[in-house]
Amino acid sequence: MQARREREQMSLILETRKGNISAELAAVARDENRPVETVAAGVACGTVVVPKNRLRRLARPCGIGTGLKTKVNANIGTSTDVVDVDAEMKKMAAAVDAGADALMDLSTGGNLMDVRRMFVSKCPVPIGTVPVYDVMALRFCCNSPISALTSDDFLRAVEDHAKSGVDFVTVHCGLTRRALAVMLAQGRLMDIVSRGGAFLAQWMTETEKENPLFEHYDRLLEIALRYDVTLSLGDGMRPGSVIDATDRAQIEELIVLGGLAQRALAAGVQVMIEGPGHVPLDQVAENIRLEKSLCNGAPFYVLGPLVTDCAPGYDHITSAIGGAIAASAGADFLCYVTPSEHLRLPSIDDVREGVIAARIAAHAGDIVKKVPGAIDRDRAMSEARKKRDWERQISLAIDPEKARAYRSTSTPKQNDVCTMCGDLCSMKMTEGLRKEQKREET
């Protein structure tokens, strides 16, 4: 009985280091078509995470990190202006159906505990949250000064989320008083755009105390180890404008996160690092290199990055451009951005568009990283196009639903071509040349 209890308290990292292979780790190896020993080695040294709370059954576990397919996360959740839980549940279903590998509940409106529990009970993929949002809600619902909040309030929120079964939590541990001072001294254009980061900065300023998630990091590790929750070390200083990208405040926070990631790994806690943000094209790859160097290869989870600030309504495209470059440079986890980013809470269609755009970026990056099987899909698609095998092309598409809809709404006169070229189809003409060549050879 004692041995069983000890196993139940053992984290995935610690179990893996002992040579034990969990069902989730084995499932990831099968899905990735990688030797289970390779995946296990990545988990043991911290370059791969498999987020899964010990209290939760997970239908579709996923691995995130070096040597694996680039994964995609979709954000859902209520806001203080729009509290429609049924709509958010439909968005969750749409995101999973579109191929999201993980979800984050970013709810800030309504009964946050009830919303979170509903998501956890229904979500088949790993789910993450931002516990500091509960602290923000506590402050506003009680109409109390922010200085009345204590360090225990922040840590209690993390444990409440872990108890509810979430698989990973964003914790802004690297936004220290020093990082805040660096940002204020530098004079950023957009200052702090992270909601959790801004709230912590306000608390630190009013209380003149250190960030409790940094000061009491050992307590945070104890909570994470108890529930085997993966820590996603948040980027409270991420740039919200390409003008602010790769500045001193961002790098100061990243340096701190590298040290915290090392401490988590030593404690047997899985950890990944969150990154920017808004970054010009020519700085994206360098941001990935910096994280991998400063954080000892820990999985990198990036928002986009968005490569221009001037495309409201099309930010799923700006983020897909940056995401493809980031993934090809070694980013492991892309957080989707929807067309409605910066404008409104996303609709179901926005969620779907965001997931598909991020998946395209992820796949483009995987080709460059030579992830096993990535280029094979493109080869198969090219072969199907050459044969004008429309059903095969649709089945290989990242979004088969849209591909089928486009094909069905414009019927060609001849079924073996499309209405773009019709009788002038280059593949059909070349096929005739090949047939003539064969006749001459015989």
C-alpha positions in Angstrom: 0.0 0.0 0.0 2.8 2.4 0.9 4.6 1.7 -2.4 1.4 2.3 -4.3 0.9 5.6 -2.5 4.5 6.7 -3.3 3.9 5.9 -7.0 0.7 8.0 -7.1 2.7 10.9 -5.7 5.5 10.4 -8.3 5.5 13.0 -11.1 5.9 11.9 -14.8 9.5 13.2 -14.8 10.5 11.2 -11.7 8.7 8.1 -12.9 10.5 8.4 -16.3 13.8 8.9 -14.6 13.2 5.6 -12.8 12.6 3.8 -16.1 8.8 3.6 -15.8 6.8 4.4 -19.0 3.3 5.9 -18.3 0.4 5.2 -20.6 0.4 8.8 -21.7 4.0 8.7 -22.6 3.5 5.5 -24.6 0.6 7.1 -26.4 2.6 10.2 -27.3 5.4 7.9 -28.8 2.8 6.1 -30.9 1.3 9.3 -32.1 4.6 10.8 -33.0 5.9 7.6 -34.6 9.0 8.0 -32.4 10.7 5.4 -30.1 9.3 5.6 -26.7 12.9 5.7 -25.3 13.4 8.9 -27.3 10.3 10.6 -25.9 11.2 9.4 -22.4 14.7 10.8 -22.6 13.2 14.2 -23.6 10.8 14.2 -20.6 13.6 13.2 -18.2 15.9 16.0 -19.3 13.2 18.7 -19.7 13.2 19.2 -23.5 9.7 17.5 -23.8 6.6 17.8 -21.6 3.5 15.7 -21.6 0.9 17.8 -19.6 -1.5 15.7 -17.6 -2.9 16.3 -14.1 -2.7 13.1 -12.0 -6.4 13.7 -11.0 -7.7 13.6 -14.6 -8.3 11.1 -17.3 -7.0 12.4 -20.6 -8.4 11.0 -23.9 -5.8 12.6 -26.1 -2.5 13.3 -24.4 0.1 15.2 -26.4 3.9 15.7 -26.2 5.4 19.1 -26.7 9.1 19.7 -27.3 12.2 18.9 -29.2 11.9 16.3 -32.0 8.1 16.2 -31.8 5.4 17.7 -34.1 4.8 21.4 -33.4 1.6 21.6 -31.3 -1.3 24.2 -31.4 -3.2 25.6 -28.5 -6.6 27.4 -28.7 -7.7 29.9 -26.2 -11.4 30.0 -25.1 -13.3 31.4 -22.2 -15.7 34.1 -20.9 -15.0 37.8 -20.5 -16.3 40.3 -18.0 -18.5 41.7 -20.8 -19.7 38.3 -22.3 -20.5 35.4 -20.1 -22.0 32.7 -22.3 -20.7 29.3 -21.1 -22.7 27.4 -23.7 -21.1 29.4 -26.5 -17.6 28.7 -25.0 -18.3 25.0 -24.9 -19.2 25.1 -28.6 -15.9 26.9 -29.2 -14.1 24.2 -27.3 -15.7 21.5 -29.6 -14.9 23.6 -32.7 -11.3 24.0 -31.7 -10.8 20.3 -31.0 -12.6 19.4 -34.2 -10.3 21.7 -36.1 -7.3 19.9 -34.7 -6.2 21.9 -31.6 -3.8 19.8 -29.5 -4.5 21.7 -26.3 -6.9 24.3 -24.9 -6.6 27.2 -22.5 -9.5 28.5 -20.4 -8.9 32.2 -20.1 -12.3 33.0 -18.5 -12.5 36.2 -16.5 -16.3 36.5 -16.2 -19.0 34.5 -14.4 -18.4 31.8 -11.9 -14.8 30.9 -12.8 -14.7 27.7 -10.8 -17.9 26.3 -12.4 -16.7 27.3 -15.9 -13.3 25.7 -15.3 -14.8 22.4 -14.0 -17.1 22.2 -17.0 -14.2 22.6 -19.4 -12.0 20.1 -17.6 -14.9 17.5 -17.5 -15.5 17.8 -21.2 -12.2 18.5 -22.8 -10.4 15.5 -24.4 -7.1 17.3 -24.8 -4.8 18.9 -22.2 -6.3 22.0 -20.8 -4.5 25.0 -19.2 -5.5 28.0 -17.2 -4.2 31.3 -15.7 -4.8 31.1 -11.9 -4.1 34.8 -11.4 -7.4 35.6 -13.2 -9.2 34.1 -10.1 -7.3 36.5 -7.9 -8.2 39.4 -10.2 -11.9 38.3 -10.0 -11.7 38.0 -6.2 -10.4 41.6 -5.9 -13.1 43.1 -8.2 -16.0 41.1 -6.8 -15.1 42.1 -3.2 -14.4 45.7 -4.3 -11.4 45.7 -2.1 -8.0 47.4 -2.6 -5.5 45.4 -4.5 -3.1 45.8 -1.6 -5.4 43.8 0.6 -4.5 40.6 -1.4 -1.8 38.4 0.1 0.8 36.0 -1.3 -1.4 33.2 0.0 -4.2 34.4 -2.3 -2.1 33.9 -5.3 -0.7 30.5 -4.3 -4.2 29.3 -3.2 -5.5 30.1 -6.7 -2.8 27.9 -8.2 -3.7 25.0 -5.9 -7.5 25.5 -6.6 -6.8 25.2 -10.3 -4.6 22.1 -9.8 -7.3 20.5 -7.7 -9.8 21.1 -10.4 -7.8 18.9 -12.7 -6.2 21.3 -15.2 -3.1 19.9 -16.9 -0.9 23.1 -17.1 -1.0 26.5 -15.6 0.4 29.8 -16.7 2.3 31.5 -13.8 4.0 34.8 -14.3 6.9 34.0 -12.1 9.6 36.0 -14.0 7.9 39.4 -13.7 10.0 40.5 -10.8 10.4 44.0 -9.2 13.7 44.2 -11.1 12.1 43.4 -14.4 9.4 46.0 -13.8 12.0 48.6 -13.0 13.9 47.7 -16.2 10.7 48.2 -18.2 9.8 51.5 -16.6 13.3 52.9 -17.0 13.5 51.8 -20.6 10.2 53.5 -21.6 8.2 51.0 -23.6 5.7 52.0 -26.2 3.0 49.5 -25.1 4.2 48.8 -21.5 2.6 45.6 -20.2 0.0 43.9 -22.4 -0.3 40.7 -20.4 -3.4 40.9 -18.2 -1.9 38.7 -15.5 1.4 40.5 -15.8 -0.2 43.9 -15.4 -2.2 42.8 -12.4 0.9 41.5 -10.7 2.8 44.7 -11.5 0.1 46.7 -9.9 0.1 44.5 -6.8 3.9 44.8 -6.5 3.8 48.5 -6.9 1.0 49.1 -4.3 2.4 46.6 -1.7 6.1 47.3 -2.4 6.6 43.5 -2.3 8.2 41.0 -4.6 6.1 38.9 -7.0 4.7 36.1 -4.7 5.0 33.6 -7.6 8.7 34.3 -7.7 9.3 34.8 -4.0 7.5 31.6 -3.0 8.5 29.6 -6.0 9.3 26.5 -3.9 5.8 26.4 -2.6 4.6 26.7 -6.2 6.8 23.7 -7.1 5.3 21.7 -4.2 1.8 22.3 -5.6 2.8 21.4 -9.1 4.5 18.2 -7.9 1.5 17.2 -5.8 -0.8 17.2 -8.8 1.8 16.7 -11.5 0.7 19.9 -13.2 3.0 21.4 -15.8 4.1 24.9 -15.2 3.9 27.2 -18.2 6.2 30.1 -17.1 4.3 33.1 -18.4 5.8 36.0 -20.3 4.3 39.0 -18.4 6.8 41.2 -20.2 6.0 40.0 -23.7 6.0 42.7 -26.3 2.6 43.9 -27.4 4.1 45.9 -30.3 6.8 45.1 -32.8 8.4 48.3 -31.6 9.1 46.7 -28.2 10.3 43.3 -29.3 13.4 41.8 -27.8 13.9 44.7 -25.4 15.7 44.7 -22.1 12.5 44.0 -20.0 11.6 41.0 -22.1 15.1 39.5 -21.9 15.4 40.3 -18.2 12.3 38.2 -17.6 13.5 35.4 -19.9 16.8 35.1 -18.0 14.9 34.7 -14.7 12.6 32.1 -16.3 15.6 30.1 -17.4 16.7 29.8 -13.8 13.2 28.9 -12.6 12.9 26.2 -15.3 16.1 24.6 -14.0 14.8 24.6 -10.5 11.5 23.0 -11.6 13.4 20.3 -13.5 15.5 19.5 -10.5 12.3 19.1 -8.4 10.7 16.8 -10.9 8.2 19.3 -12.2 7.5 19.6 -15.9 7.9 23.1 -17.3 7.6 25.1 -20.5 8.4 28.7 -21.3 6.0 31.2 -22.8 7.3 33.7 -25.4 6.3 36.7 -27.5 4.1 38.3 -28.6 4.6 40.9 -31.4 8.0 40.4 -33.1 9.3 41.7 -36.5 10.1 38.9 -39.0 13.9 39.4 -38.7 13.8 38.9 -34.9 11.6 35.8 -34.7 14.3 33.1 -35.1 16.7 35.0 -32.8 14.0 35.0 -30.1 13.7 31.2 -30.4 17.5 30.8 -30.2 17.6 33.0 -27.1 15.0 30.9 -25.3 16.6 27.6 -26.1 20.0 28.9 -25.0 18.9 30.6 -21.8 16.3 27.9 -20.7 18.4 24.8 -21.5 16.1 23.6 -24.4 12.8 23.8 -22.4 9.8 23.6 -24.7 8.9 27.1 -26.1 5.2 28.2 -26.2 4.8 31.3 -28.4 1.8 33.5 -29.0 2.0 33.9 -32.8 4.3 35.7 -32.9 2.5 38.5 -34.8 4.9 40.1 -37.3 3.0 43.3 -37.8 0.6 45.4 -35.7 -1.4 46.7 -38.7 -3.8 43.9 -39.6 -6.8 43.9 -37.3 -9.3 41.4 -38.6 -6.4 39.3 -40.2 -4.2 38.7 -37.2 -4.6 34.9 -37.7 -2.5 35.5 -40.8 0.1 37.8 -39.2 0.5 35.2 -36.4 0.7 32.3 -38.9 3.5 34.0 -40.7 5.4 34.5 -37.5 4.4 31.0 -36.2 5.8 29.3 -39.3 9.2 31.0 -38.8 9.1 30.3 -35.1 8.3 26.7 -35.6 11.0 26.2 -38.2 13.5 27.8 -35.8 12.6 25.4 -33.0 9.4 26.7 -31.3 7.4 23.7 -29.9 3.9 25.1 -29.2 2.0 27.7 -31.1 -0.8 29.6 -29.4 -3.4 30.4 -32.0 -4.5 34.0 -32.8 -8.0 34.5 -34.2 -9.1 37.1 -36.8 -10.9 38.9 -34.0 -7.7 39.4 -31.9 -7.6 42.9 -30.4 -11.2 43.6 -31.5 -13.7 41.3 -29.7 -14.2 37.9 -28.0 -13.9 35.4 -30.9 -16.8 33.6 -32.4 -17.0 29.9 -33.2 -15.9 30.6 -36.8 -13.0 32.8 -35.5 -11.8 29.9 -33.3 -11.9 27.5 -36.2 -10.0 29.9 -38.5 -7.4 30.6 -35.8 -6.7 26.9 -35.2 -6.4 26.1 -38.9 -4.0 29.0 -39.5 -1.8 27.9 -36.6 -1.8 24.3 -37.8 -0.7 25.4 -41.2 2.2 27.4 -39.6 3.0 24.4 -37.4 3.2 22.0 -40.4 5.3 24.4 -42.4 7.7 24.6 -39.5 7.8 20.8 -39.1 8.9 20.4 -42.7 11.9 22.6 -42.0 12.6 20.8 -38.7 12.4 17.4 -40.5 9.9 16.1 -38.1 9.2 12.5 -39.1 6.3 12.2 -41.5 5.8 15.9 -42.1 7.2 16.0 -45.7 5.5 12.7 -46.5 2.1 14.4 -46.4 3.2 17.0 -48.9 4.6 14.4 -51.2 1.3 12.5 -51.0 -0.6 15.7 -51.8 1.6 16.5 -54.8 1.1 12.9 -56.1 -2.7 13.3 -55.7 -2.6 16.7 -57.5 -0.6 15.2 -60.4 -3.2 12.4 -60.7 -6.1 14.9 -60.2 -7.4 12.7 -57.5 -9.7 15.2 -55.8 -10.9 12.9 -53.0 -7.3 12.1 -52.0 -6.4 15.8 -52.1 -9.3 16.7 -49.8 -8.5 13.9 -47.4 -4.9 15.2 -47.1 -5.9 18.8 -46.6 -5.3 20.5 -43.2 -8.9 21.7 -43.5 -10.8 19.0 -45.5 -14.1 20.7 -44.8 -13.2 23.9 -46.5 -11.4 22.1 -49.4 -14.5 20.0 -50.1 -16.8 23.1 -49.9 -14.7 25.0 -52.4 -14.6 22.0 -54.8 -18.4 21.4 -54.6 -19.3 25.0 -55.2 -17.6 25.3 -58.6 -18.3 22.3 -60.8 -16.0 21.9 -63.9 -17.2 20.7 -67.2 -14.9 17.7 -66.9 -14.5 16.1 -63.5 -10.8 15.4 -63.8 -9.9 19.2 -63.7 -11.0 22.2 -61.7 -12.6 25.5 -62.9 -9.3 27.5 -62.4 -7.8 26.0 -65.6 -10.5 23.7 -67.1 -9.2 22.3 -70.4 -6.0 24.2 -70.0 -4.9 22.1 -66.9 -1.1 21.9 -66.9 -1.2 18.5 -65.2 -3.5 17.1 -67.9 -1.4 18.5 -70.7 1.8 17.1 -69.2 0.1 13.7 -68.8 -0.4 13.7 -72.5 3.3 14.4 -73.1 4.2 11.4 -70.8 1.9 9.1 -72.7 3.5 10.2 -76.0 7.0 9.7 -74.6 6.1 6.1 -73.6 4.7 5.4 -77.1 7.9 6.6 -78.7 10.0 4.5 -76.3 8.1 1.3 -77.2 
